[in-house]
Each structure stands twice: as structure tokens, then as C-alpha cells.
Amino acid sequence: MFDIDKDMALANRRVFAKLSTLGEPPDVYPDGIKLGPDGMLYVGLYSAPNILVLDADGKIIRKIHLPGVATPNLTFTADGKTMFVMAVDDKSGTPYKGKVLALPSPEQ
């Protein structure tokens, strides 16, 4: 996280959330991060089949468990009604095999 100075420069770099201090195992790695239509931060994980939902204070308020071995990325439709998640089934080598899941957005 950064502050933005009056000249638009980034300053005061600091950690927003450290997952291992929030109860996640030390081998959980965040990947894709999106702001959801509900104002929460959604974190895709390279190392687990979960999407973590964080509030404005950086606390985990919900975990969305999905099939596969990883859920590294996600996005929301422009109208905010659907969340698409890339779910990886096999991380043993590229290309990573998996699927794209379409889920109703959490505020629906």
C-alpha cells in the first residue's frame, strides 16, 4: 500500500495484508487481486484453490473454496453480476491445465 503525494508520486510503502499472519499457511501465495463490486478486495491464490476476500483493514472476511489446486486469477463483469475465476487443475508443468468458472458475484 502507498500514499499518493500531491505531485502524484507514491510514498510511504507498507504491507497491506500478510496472509500468514491472518491464519493462512506460510506457503499460500497471492496472485491476481481485484476490487469487487461490493468494495471488498478479492485475492486469487497461486498455491491454493481459494479466493480470499479482504476488507478495507486487510482482514480476511471470507474464503471462497473452488475445485482445483489453485485459483490464481479472477475478474468481474462490468455489471458486477458475475465473477470469473481461473481454476488450475494441474501445476506440474506448462501449459497449466484448468478451467474458467463463472460464479454469481458475492453481492448477488
N, C-alpha and C positions, 0 to 999 in steps of 0.2 A: 504494500500500500504506500502511496506517496501523497504528499500535499502538493498543490499546484500553486506556484508563486504568481504574483501579479503579472510577471512577464511571461507566464505560461510554462516556465521551467519546472521540472519535477524536483522535489526536495523532501527531506525527512523520510527516507526509505525505512520501512519497518514491515515485519511479518504480520499479515492479517490473521492467518489461522495456521497452526501447526497441527496437522491431523493426529500425530502420535500423542500429543498432549490432550487430545479430545476423545481418547479412548480407542482410536484406530490402531491396528498393529503397525509396527515400525516399517514394514515392507509395503505399505499402501502408498501409492504414488498418484498424485493428482495429474490430470492431463487437460482435457477440454473444460473450460469454465464459461458458464453463460449466466446472464441475469434473466431470471424467469419473469413471466407476466405477472406473477404475484409479488414481485420485488425481492424475492429470495435469490441467493446465489446457488447455482447448480454446478456440482463438480463431478465430472466423469473421471473414473479411475482406470489407469492402465493396468493395475495389479489386482483388481477385484471386480466382481460383477455387480457393482452398486453405483448408484448416483447418490451423492451426499447433498443434502440441502442445508445451506448455512444461512443464518440470519445476519442482520446488519452488524452484530457484535462478533461474528466469526464463530458462532457456536453451531454445532450440528443439531438441527431440529427434526430431521427425518432422514431415513435411508430408504431408497427405492431399490429393492433387490430384483435383479433381472437374470435371465438364463445366460449361460456362457461362462467364460473365465475372466473377462474384462469388459468394461464399458467406457472406453477412452474418450468418446466424444458424443455430443448431443447438440440439438438446436430446437428452436421453437418456430412454429409457423408465424407468419406476420400477424394473423388474427389472435395468436396466443392460445388457440384451442387444442393444438396437438404438439407433443414433444416427440421428436425423432431421436433415437438412440442407436449408435453403432455398437453392436454387441459382438465381441470376438469369441469364437468357439475354440480356436487353436492358436496359441502363441509360439509354437515350436519353430516357425520359420515363415519368412515372407513368401508369397503374399499371405497375410493373415486371413484365415477363413472365418466367416461370421455372417451376420445378418443385420439388417436395419429394422428396428422395431418402432412402430407408431403407437403412442400411448396418449390418452387424453391428458391435457395439461392439468397439473395438480389443482388449479383453482376451479376446474370444471366440475 
